[in-house]
Amino acid sequence: MLPREEREQLEQILVGPWGIRAAQSHGRQVPEEECDVRTCFQRDVDRITHCKSFRRLKHKTQVFLQPEGDHYRTRLTHTLEVSRLARTVSRALKLNEDLTEAIALGHDLGHTPFGHAGERALNRIHPGGFRHYEQSLRVVDLLERGGRGLNLCEETRMGILNHTHGAPDDTLEATCVRLCDRIAYINHDLDDSIRAGLLTAEEVPERIRTGCGERNSERINSFITDLIRSSGNGVLRMSPEMQELFEYFHGFMYSDIYTNPIAKGEEGKVDGILASLYEVYVAHPEKLPEDFGGVLNREGAERAACDYISGMTDGYAMEKYGELFIPFAWTVK
C-alpha cells in the first residue's frame, strides 16, 4: 500500500463524520495523477507553502504601517498563527487537519501591500473593485506559477474564497479557519497595540480582562477552548456568553485601535502611492513584468495593473513609486 493510501485509510479513523476526507475531495480543476506519498490536501499545503505569493507575505503589513521594531506581526506571521489555531480546533473536533491547514495558509495570499489600507485604496481605484479574499483565489487559480496557477482542490479553493464572510455550503474546515482568523487577529492586534504603546495592559477594558484573560495567551486559550467545547454535531460555534464577549472585543478593537489616529496617521499616503502606480501601469502596460502578459492580453491593462500592485510588498511598492516619481541625483562623467 502506498503512503498516500495508508493515510487515506487512516483518515477513516482520524477524520470524523463531519470532516472532509481526502478520498472524498471533489478534485482539481485540471485533473492530475495522485501523488504516491501525499494526499491531495497535503499537496495543496505544499504548493501554497512553496509559492512566491506566500513568501511575500513576510513583507506585507498586518495592521501597523512601517512599525519600528522586530516583533510586530506581519501578514505572514498572522497566517501562521491562524494556521496553528485552526489546526488545534480541527484536530480536537476530528476534522481534516491538512485541508484546514491548506485553507489557512492560503487565505491571505491576495492581500495588498499596506494591509487593509491598501485594500481600500485598490477598491476605490480599480473599476471592478477589489476584495482580498477574491484576489486570494485569483492568485492560486491564475497568477501563480507563471499564469498556470496552483491547481488546488475545490475544497481548498472555496475555503480561501469564503474565509471572510463564509458561505452556506462551507466545509467545517473552512468555517474553522474563518473563526480562527477572527480570533487570531483581534488578539494579536491587541498584543501589538500594547507593544506599540497605544494603550497599556491595564487600559484594556475590564470586561475583556476578566472575561478571557490578562495576557495574549490566556485570551486566545479562552476563545479556542470555548469554541471546541461548544461545537458539535456538525456545527462550529462559541457559547452565547463567549460570542457576546467576542463581539464586544471586536467592537473595541475597531473603535480604539483600527481607527486610532496615531497608528493610522500615515495610511492616507497609501492612496497616493497606489493610485499613482495604478495610473502609470494602466497608461503604460509595457512597464508591467512579462509574467502579467497573459492577464494583459485576456483582461486588459486595468486588471493586470491591479494584479501586479496587489502582489507587491510594502517595500517594493515604495521602491517602484520612487523609481517612477522621485528624481535621482546624477553626475556628468
C-alpha positions in Angstrom: 0.0 0.0 0.0 1.3 3.5 -0.9 1.9 6.0 1.9 -0.9 8.1 0.4 -3.3 5.2 0.5 -2.3 4.4 4.1 -3.0 8.0 5.1 -6.4 8.0 3.3 -7.3 4.8 5.2 -6.1 6.3 8.5 -8.4 9.3 7.9 -11.3 6.9 8.2 -10.4 6.9 11.9 -8.9 10.3 12.4 -11.5 12.4 10.5 -15.0 12.2 11.9 -18.3 12.2 10.1 -18.4 16.0 9.8 -14.9 16.4 8.3 -13.8 16.0 4.7 -11.6 13.0 3.9 -9.1 13.4 1.2 -10.5 10.5 -0.7 -13.9 12.4 -0.8 -12.4 15.5 -2.4 -14.2 16.9 -5.5 -10.8 17.1 -7.1 -8.9 19.8 -9.0 -10.0 21.9 -11.9 -7.4 20.2 -14.1 -7.2 16.5 -13.2 -3.8 15.2 -12.1 -2.4 11.9 -11.2 -2.3 11.3 -7.5 0.9 11.6 -5.5 2.2 8.3 -4.1 3.2 9.9 -0.8 0.8 12.8 -0.1 -2.9 13.1 0.0 -4.5 15.8 -2.2 -4.8 18.2 0.7 -1.2 17.7 1.8 -0.2 18.6 -1.8 -2.2 21.8 -1.5 -0.4 22.7 1.7 3.0 22.2 0.0 2.0 24.1 -3.1 0.9 27.1 -1.1 3.9 27.0 1.2 6.4 27.0 -1.7 4.7 29.6 -3.9 6.1 33.1 -4.3 2.9 34.8 -3.0 3.3 33.1 0.3 6.9 34.2 0.7 6.0 37.8 0.0 3.6 37.8 3.0 6.5 38.3 5.3 6.9 41.9 4.0 3.3 42.9 4.0 1.6 44.9 6.7 -0.8 43.3 9.1 -2.1 46.3 11.0 0.7 48.8 11.7 2.3 50.5 8.8 6.1 50.6 9.0 6.3 49.9 12.7 9.7 50.4 14.4 10.5 47.0 15.9 11.1 43.4 15.1 8.2 41.8 17.0 5.1 43.2 15.3 3.0 40.8 13.3 3.2 40.8 9.5 0.8 39.2 7.1 2.9 36.0 7.2 3.1 35.7 11.0 -0.7 36.3 11.1 -1.2 33.5 8.6 1.0 31.1 10.6 -0.9 31.9 13.8 -4.2 31.3 12.1 -2.9 28.0 10.8 -1.8 26.8 14.2 -5.1 27.8 15.9 -7.2 26.2 13.2 -5.3 23.0 13.3 -5.7 22.8 17.0 -9.5 23.2 16.6 -9.6 20.9 13.6 -7.8 18.1 15.5 -9.9 18.4 18.6 -13.1 18.2 16.5 -11.9 15.4 14.3 -11.9 17.5 11.1 -9.3 17.2 8.3 -6.1 19.0 9.6 -4.5 19.0 6.2 -7.4 20.7 4.5 -7.7 23.1 7.4 -4.0 24.0 7.1 -4.2 24.5 3.3 -7.1 26.9 3.6 -5.4 28.8 6.5 -2.0 29.1 4.7 -3.7 30.4 1.5 -6.4 32.6 2.9 -4.5 35.9 2.7 -2.3 35.3 -0.4 -4.2 38.1 -2.2 -3.7 40.8 0.4 -2.3 44.1 -0.8 0.7 46.0 0.4 0.0 48.2 3.4 -2.7 46.0 4.9 -6.4 46.9 4.7 -5.4 50.5 3.8 -4.0 49.1 0.5 -7.2 47.0 0.0 -9.4 50.0 0.5 -7.2 52.1 -1.9 -7.4 49.5 -4.7 -11.1 49.0 -4.1 -11.6 52.7 -4.9 -9.1 52.8 -7.8 -9.9 49.7 -9.7 -13.2 49.8 -11.7 -14.1 46.3 -10.7 -13.4 46.9 -7.1 -11.0 44.9 -5.0 -11.6 42.3 -2.2 -8.6 40.5 -0.9 -10.4 37.2 -0.5 -11.4 37.2 -4.2 -7.8 38.1 -5.1 -6.5 35.2 -2.9 -8.5 32.8 -5.1 -7.3 34.6 -8.2 -3.7 34.2 -7.0 -3.9 30.4 -6.6 -6.1 29.9 -9.8 -4.5 32.3 -12.3 -1.4 34.2 -11.1 1.0 31.7 -9.5 3.5 29.6 -11.5 3.7 31.9 -14.5 -0.1 32.0 -15.0 -0.8 28.3 -14.6 -2.0 28.6 -11.0 -1.6 26.1 -8.3 -4.5 23.9 -9.4 -5.7 23.3 -5.8 -8.5 21.1 -4.7 -12.0 22.5 -4.8 -12.4 22.4 -1.0 -9.2 24.4 -0.5 -10.2 27.0 -3.2 -13.7 27.6 -1.7 -12.3 27.8 1.8 -9.9 30.5 0.7 -12.6 32.4 -1.2 -15.1 32.4 1.6 -12.8 32.9 4.6 -14.1 36.4 5.3 -17.9 36.1 5.1 -18.5 32.3 4.9 -21.0 30.5 2.6 -23.9 28.2 3.3 -22.1 25.2 1.8 -18.8 25.8 3.6 -16.9 22.7 4.8 -16.4 22.7 8.6 -12.7 23.1 7.9 -13.4 26.4 6.1 -15.6 27.6 8.9 -12.9 26.6 11.3 -10.3 28.8 9.5 -12.8 31.7 9.3 -13.4 31.7 13.0 -9.8 31.2 14.0 -8.8 34.1 11.6 -11.0 36.4 13.6 -9.9 35.1 17.0 -6.2 35.4 15.9 -6.3 38.9 14.6 -8.2 40.7 17.4 -5.9 39.1 20.0 -2.6 39.6 18.2 -3.6 43.1 17.1 -4.3 44.0 20.8 -1.0 42.5 21.7 0.8 44.6 19.1 -1.1 47.7 20.2 0.1 47.3 23.7 3.7 46.7 22.4 3.3 49.9 20.3 2.2 51.9 23.4 -1.2 52.8 22.0 -2.6 51.5 25.3 -1.3 49.7 28.4 -2.4 46.3 29.6 -4.3 48.0 32.4 -6.3 50.1 29.9 -7.7 47.0 28.2 -11.4 47.1 29.2 -12.2 45.2 32.4 -14.8 43.1 30.6 -12.1 41.7 28.3 -9.5 41.1 31.1 -11.9 39.3 33.4 -13.8 37.5 30.7 -10.9 36.0 28.8 -7.6 36.8 30.4 -5.0 39.4 31.1 -2.4 38.0 28.7 -2.5 37.3 25.0 -2.0 33.5 25.5 -4.8 33.5 28.1 -7.2 35.3 25.8 -6.6 33.1 22.9 -6.9 29.9 25.0 -10.2 31.1 26.4 -11.7 31.6 22.9 -10.3 28.5 21.4 -11.2 26.2 24.3 -14.8 27.6 24.4 -15.1 27.1 20.6 -14.1 23.5 20.9 -16.3 22.8 23.9 -19.3 24.5 22.4 -19.1 22.9 18.9 -20.5 19.6 17.9 -23.0 17.7 15.6 -21.7 19.5 12.5 -21.8 23.0 13.9 -18.9 25.2 14.9 -19.7 27.9 17.4 -18.8 29.6 20.6 -21.0 29.7 23.6 -23.5 32.6 23.7 -21.6 34.2 26.5 -18.2 34.0 24.8 -19.7 35.0 21.4 -21.1 38.2 23.1 -17.7 38.8 24.7 -16.0 38.3 21.3 -18.3 40.9 19.6 -17.6 43.4 22.4 -13.8 42.7 22.0 -14.1 43.1 18.2 -16.0 46.4 18.6 -13.4 47.7 21.0 -10.6 47.0 18.5 -12.4 48.9 15.8 -13.3 51.9 17.9 -10.0 52.2 19.7 -7.3 50.6 17.6 -8.2 50.1 14.0 -9.2 53.8 13.7 -6.6 55.2 16.1 -5.2 58.4 14.6 -1.7 57.8 15.9 -1.4 54.3 14.4 -3.3 55.1 11.3 -1.9 58.6 10.7 0.3 57.6 7.7 -2.3 55.5 5.9 -3.6 58.4 3.9 -0.4 58.3 1.9 -1.2 54.8 0.7 -3.9 56.1 -1.6 -1.5 58.4 -3.3 1.2 55.7 -3.8 -1.1 53.0 -5.1 -3.2 55.4 -7.3 0.0 56.8 -8.9 1.3 53.3 -9.6 -2.0 52.2 -11.0 -2.3 55.2 -13.3 1.2 54.6 -14.7 0.8 50.9 -15.4 -2.6 51.3 -17.0 -1.3 54.1 -19.3 2.0 52.2 -19.9 1.3 48.5 -19.7 4.7 47.8 -21.3 6.2 48.6 -17.9 4.4 45.6 -16.4 6.6 42.4 -15.9 6.3 39.8 -18.6 4.5 37.5 -16.1 1.4 39.6 -16.5 1.3 39.4 -20.3 -1.4 36.7 -20.2 -3.6 38.8 -18.0 -3.0 41.9 -20.1 -4.0 40.2 -23.3 -7.1 38.5 -21.8 -8.4 41.1 -19.4 -6.7 44.4 -20.2 -4.3 46.8 -18.6 -6.5 47.7 -15.6 -6.8 44.1 -14.4 -3.1 43.4 -15.0 -2.1 46.6 -13.1 -4.4 45.6 -10.2 -2.9 42.1 -10.1 0.7 43.4 -10.1 0.2 46.1 -7.5 -1.8 43.9 -5.1 1.0 41.4 -5.1 3.7 43.9 -4.2 5.2 44.0 -0.7 5.2 47.3 1.2 8.8 48.0 0.4 8.6 47.0 -3.2 5.6 49.3 -3.7 7.5 52.2 -2.3 10.6 51.3 -4.3 8.6 51.3 -7.6 7.0 54.6 -6.6 10.4 56.1 -6.0 11.7 54.9 -9.4 8.7 56.4 -11.2 8.1 59.6 -9.4 11.2 60.7 -7.3 14.1 62.2 -9.2 17.5 60.6 -8.6 20.8 62.5 -8.3 23.0 62.4 -11.3 26.5 63.5 -12.3 28.4 64.1 -15.5 31.2 61.6 -16.0 
